[in-house]
Amino acid sequence: MKTSKCTLIIVISILLGVLIAGAAFARSHQDIWLKNEQGDRISSLENSADPYSPRKTCGGCHNYNLITSGYHFQQGFDQMSDRYDAKRPWLLSPGMFGKWLPTAAAARLARKNNADPRQIDLTTYDWIGSGKYDARHKVATAACGWCHPGGGPLEYGRDAQGKADKTRNLIAGEKLNKAALDGDYSAAGTPDKKSHFRESGVVEADCLLCHRSNYRFHERNEQLNRRNYRWAATAGAGLGKVTGAVFTYHRPGAGPGEAGFKDGSWNFSKRPVTSYDWSNQGLFLTDGRMKGGLIKKMVEANNCLQCHGEGDAKNTGGLHGPAYDAHVRSGLICTDCHGLIGNSAQERLRHQIAKGNSPLNTVRDDLDHVGMKTCTGCHHGDQYKPGRGGMPKKAKNPQSLHSRKFSKATFHTYLVTCSGCHVVAQPARGMVVLDMSTGRETGYTADNLGGVRWFPDYEGLAKEPWKPWMIRRATGKDREERYAPIVPKILQWFGEKQANGGIRPIPLRYVEQAAKSVPDLTALQVKLPGGVTEKRLTAVKDKDIIKMIAGLSALGFRQVVFVADRIYTVNKDGLVGEPLMGPPVIYGVEHGVTSLNKKQTYGVRGRPDGCGDCHTDTSAFFNKMGIRNIRGFLKDDYPTLKEPNAVPQYMDWGLKGVPAFE
């Protein structure tokens, strides 16, 4: 009898094991044949030197066109036109492809139709891959295409009106192009000043950029730098090595401002070669199929942070790690809040990812808050439901704790966003000032107004966490105005004033050229990481600005103005300024919830002691200094913030002092 029971238990165990294994196998992606651009199979015996094509490989089973309709792939391409903004015709779309957002990238995309080379900053060919790493793999200058997953405008061109033309890809469109100043098919650095998509290829939507663990983001972008566009997905997935390049820098280690920084040689005759790692059993089966287990349905946080991590550190001072974010430490990942939008699998296949409301990023504003998890939705409502292993079982409701700690003061939860109290200890250095007055992107950090050598310096740890600035802004679905944490961006730059009053930014390469003709520009002594100092040139004195305007006018630009705290022009009386209108450039601080036990959250001690975290004459909430006059600050006060060039932020709210608490 005992033997029968044991046998039965063993049989049941085996069956359960088979069922579990079967279920696990069913959830795993099938093994697949890689295919090249022609749709031909790639193996060790055939087409082995070709890079794989995501369109032909993944698109053989998945609806590639539907997936790439998502805004991450389009970035405004599906709405763009040379007539998108009649008042500001240099703005071509609501997304990063066509918009000018210098805090993300100082260069801007050229219109499809241009009458003068001075109108062109970046063509599509250069937008994709004009970046550079130094010899230590640090970012010397970033390319816009680095943080674009491919597809959309990296695969297709524009028609005569500057609208998306999906009837032919960029290679086919290039064959038909005859215009010398075409916004897609001209180029700044090539010998003939034309694009070479035939040699470089296009950047198809790279599915593995999100769906492959340990994706090699740097290697993917290095291929873009080399203008090996069609090879980027293969290198990024780690499937093999690519030898040869369409473009090679002469001085790979040279940084911005150094001799030969952008110089290099072009190769349009010898095609780069892919050498797949066929012997790697972790990648390929013996017959040459790629292992389906490499493809993950769930997108890991590290995949998102390849693009969003450094950008968030630069623009908000946020770091997405367990030491800096209570949600990360509790086991949550990006997609737990930012899931795919849609009630059906077909709707979710569009890859529209839930998002909040950004004051700057305007692509697909119609999707703001759609399907997005919110603080109140999870902690007060019923939005939170664990959907995978590793997630917390529940989201605690803080209402009783707030009522106990802030008796008679719970109205604060209606005046201040959740992040206004709980996301107030930024660990990275971030950026608050961007000076483009001499043709360089000279940034100053939000923690101590120090300088940076490289883009990654912004994500270096601050000496101690710092409080963001605050602003009254309309947030959430109800659009009620509340105090919310932000990091402002204080800018100065040169542009051309148009007849309608709009100001078209002048490409930085021309500003840098003009700056080289001014021998005595103001130089600031700037402290860099490591404690060393370096001189940074800037146009802030009257003589600087007057000479820079003269230099840019000599290069052929008309109605040149300097945009800083005011809009400056030159007339017979010298330098004159008029008020600068328009909304401030701000980045909302949404991520990085600090743990209560770190005692960094506003009001953590409760009433009355916690009230002093804000309602005192030294508190950051009301008294943090904000720059009103960037020109005056850099000219007279740098690196000290003081009145009148900087003022406590409560003055911007119309207050005469810090409100007392009762």
TAFEN-V81454 format. One record per run of one state. SS is the DSSP state (alpha for helix, beta for strand, coil for the rest). FROM is the first residue (numbers start at 1). TO is the last residue. If there is no record, write none. Layout:
# TAFEN-V81454
ss=SS from=FROM to=TO
ss=SS from=FROM to=TO
This chain:
# TAFEN-V81454
ss=coil from=1 to=1
ss=alpha from=2 to=27
ss=coil from=28 to=31
ss=beta from=32 to=32
ss=coil from=33 to=33
ss=beta from=34 to=35
ss=coil from=36 to=40
ss=beta from=41 to=42
ss=coil from=43 to=53
ss=alpha from=54 to=58
ss=coil from=59 to=63
ss=alpha from=64 to=67
ss=coil from=68 to=70
ss=alpha from=71 to=74
ss=coil from=75 to=76
ss=alpha from=77 to=79
ss=coil from=80 to=100
ss=beta from=101 to=101
ss=coil from=102 to=104
ss=beta from=105 to=105
ss=coil from=106 to=108
ss=beta from=109 to=109
ss=coil from=110 to=116
ss=alpha from=117 to=119
ss=coil from=120 to=121
ss=beta from=122 to=122
ss=coil from=123 to=123
ss=alpha from=124 to=129
ss=coil from=130 to=131
ss=beta from=132 to=133
ss=coil from=134 to=138
ss=beta from=139 to=141
ss=coil from=142 to=143
ss=alpha from=144 to=147
ss=coil from=148 to=151
ss=alpha from=152 to=154
ss=coil from=155 to=155
ss=beta from=156 to=158
ss=coil from=159 to=163
ss=beta from=164 to=169
ss=alpha from=170 to=176
ss=coil from=177 to=185
ss=beta from=186 to=186
ss=coil from=187 to=193
ss=beta from=194 to=194
ss=coil from=195 to=196
ss=alpha from=197 to=200
ss=coil from=201 to=207
ss=alpha from=208 to=211
ss=beta from=212 to=212
ss=coil from=213 to=216
ss=alpha from=217 to=225
ss=coil from=226 to=228
ss=alpha from=229 to=236
ss=coil from=237 to=239
ss=beta from=240 to=243
ss=coil from=244 to=246
ss=beta from=247 to=249
ss=coil from=250 to=263
ss=beta from=264 to=266
ss=coil from=267 to=272
ss=beta from=273 to=276
ss=coil from=277 to=283
ss=beta from=284 to=284
ss=coil from=285 to=289
ss=beta from=290 to=290
ss=coil from=291 to=291
ss=alpha from=292 to=294
ss=beta from=295 to=295
ss=coil from=296 to=300
ss=alpha from=301 to=316
ss=coil from=317 to=325
ss=alpha from=326 to=329
ss=coil from=330 to=333
ss=alpha from=334 to=337
ss=coil from=338 to=339
ss=beta from=340 to=340
ss=coil from=341 to=344
ss=alpha from=345 to=348
ss=coil from=349 to=352
ss=beta from=353 to=353
ss=coil from=354 to=354
ss=beta from=355 to=355
ss=coil from=356 to=364
ss=alpha from=365 to=367
ss=beta from=368 to=368
ss=coil from=369 to=374
ss=alpha from=375 to=379
ss=coil from=380 to=398
ss=alpha from=399 to=405
ss=coil from=406 to=411
ss=alpha from=412 to=415
ss=beta from=416 to=416
ss=coil from=417 to=417
ss=alpha from=418 to=422
ss=coil from=423 to=425
ss=beta from=426 to=428
ss=coil from=429 to=432
ss=beta from=433 to=435
ss=coil from=436 to=441
ss=beta from=442 to=444
ss=coil from=445 to=454
ss=alpha from=455 to=459
ss=coil from=460 to=460
ss=beta from=461 to=466
ss=coil from=467 to=468
ss=beta from=469 to=475
ss=coil from=476 to=479
ss=beta from=480 to=488
ss=coil from=489 to=489
ss=beta from=490 to=497
ss=coil from=498 to=502
ss=beta from=503 to=505
ss=coil from=506 to=507
ss=alpha from=508 to=516
ss=coil from=517 to=521
ss=beta from=522 to=527
ss=coil from=528 to=532
ss=beta from=533 to=538
ss=coil from=539 to=541
ss=alpha from=542 to=554
ss=coil from=555 to=559
ss=beta from=560 to=563
ss=coil from=564 to=565
ss=beta from=566 to=571
ss=coil from=572 to=573
ss=beta from=574 to=579
ss=coil from=580 to=585
ss=beta from=586 to=588
ss=coil from=589 to=595
ss=alpha from=596 to=598
ss=coil from=599 to=608
ss=alpha from=609 to=613
ss=coil from=614 to=619
ss=alpha from=620 to=623
ss=coil from=624 to=624
ss=beta from=625 to=627
ss=coil from=628 to=629
ss=alpha from=630 to=637
ss=coil from=638 to=645
ss=beta from=646 to=648
ss=alpha from=649 to=653
ss=coil from=654 to=662
